[in-house]
């Protein structure tokens, strides 16, 4: 582990100390747990942004394909294919 120095307000330290007493953990442990939770939440946010970007890209791709196909009737084509393959 690496030791760091951080500047926190007295109010924050008092709240952390209250938590340490209630949880029977050290300040360092509380700060490590809080940092780990922050990192996990941040990574989840990034993944959600990536997921939304992939969805947006898929929708744009579908829209381009729809425009290229023009008046092509996909359902009609499937029905014709089913009739001929029986």
HELIX and SHEET records of a PDB file:
HELIX    1   1 UNK A   10  UNK A   23  1                                  14    
HELIX    2   2 UNK A   27  UNK A   69  1                                  43    
HELIX    3   3 UNK A   74  UNK A   84  1                                  11    
END                                                                             
